[in-house]
Amino acid sequence: MKRFSKRVFQQSQRLQPVAIQNSLYRNYASEKAGPVAVVMSGAGYLDGSEITEAVSILVNLSKRKRDFVIVAPNKNQEVVYDHAKDAPEKHEVRNITSEVMRITRNAKIQPLSSCTADKFSSIIFVGGYGVGRNLSDYASEGSDLTVDKDVEAVIRDFHKNKKTMGFMCVSPLLAAKVLGKANGGPGIKVSVGADAQAKEDVELLGNTAVSGPVSSIVKDETNSIISTPSYMANDAHFDTVFDAANDFVQAVVSGFDSKSSNSADEWGNLSGFFVHEFGEKQFDAFKNALASVDIEKQKTMAERKVREEAALERQAKMDRLRESIAELQAAQDK
């Protein structure tokens, strides 16, 4: 506690205490708002969820001590790929939920059909070709895709309730179809990395496609959507995808908070890091210490104001006294 507190308070000298508290409150409040839903579509990038992306998302949520629920369709995959041969296995049948368990170990997986916005603070869709084979038919139909009815229902529900939705890699195509102007929606803004075909398809569906490197985070505040290109970017590697996932997860769990400031953003990970390192009780103690810093600052400012007002009053009295003396001297001279 001592070594951390000293380091934090040294850094906090250049930040406004209220900005730090806003950041802490934003993260702490989001933890209490409900878990994050993480939608997966299998295990393996050719026919399911991209595993590096999936693990990166779960690790970065865990680092922030955020509760999350894995969500997946409880149905068989449309096709199973041999990842060594990069070819479909004609006689292989695999259940999507069972495949997702390969990544999530013993975590309980909730059926996608039961996922509703009132149960979660936000939702993240992991990328991988399972998006285009199990959550939609984008892999075969392109911009004429049909989105799985449960996926469409989830996206519409979260959009209606203004809950933050995060889309990684190719998964923005799902939202582009459901919420695109071509389908009667408002049109959205999403990332496409360096994928020219995805860019064309997103735009054909009546949306704005934003190209960028793996580190780019595209925010559509109007529709509460945050997206990142991951392996659709040319500079995507294991490390860059993981690093981008960190920023992406932070953006999703923070949501669109109008109270946040640049100073507060610097402390975006502070609460999760503190809880992870020292526990909930010391996190609460640290919040109280920060509040005390702000209270002391306000008290000091109030005392200074009283002193300044008293000084002004004394000066006014002296001015009135001088005027009286001057008037008496003038009367005596007459």
Secondary structure by P-SEA (a helix, b strand, c coil): caaaaaaaaaaaccccaaaaaaaaaaaaaaaacbbbbbbbcccccccccaaaaaaaaaaaaaaacbbbbbbbbccccccccccccccccccbbbbaaaaaaacccccccccccccccccccbbbbbbcccccccccccccccccccccaaaaaaaaaaaaaccbbbbccccaaaaaaaccccccccbbbbbbcccaaaaaaaaaabbbbbbbcccbbbbccccbbbbbbccccccccaaaaaaaaaaaaaaaaacccccccaaaaaacaaaaaaaacccaaaaaaaaaaaaaaaaaaaaaaaaaaaaaaaaaaaaaaaaaaaaaaaaaaaaaac
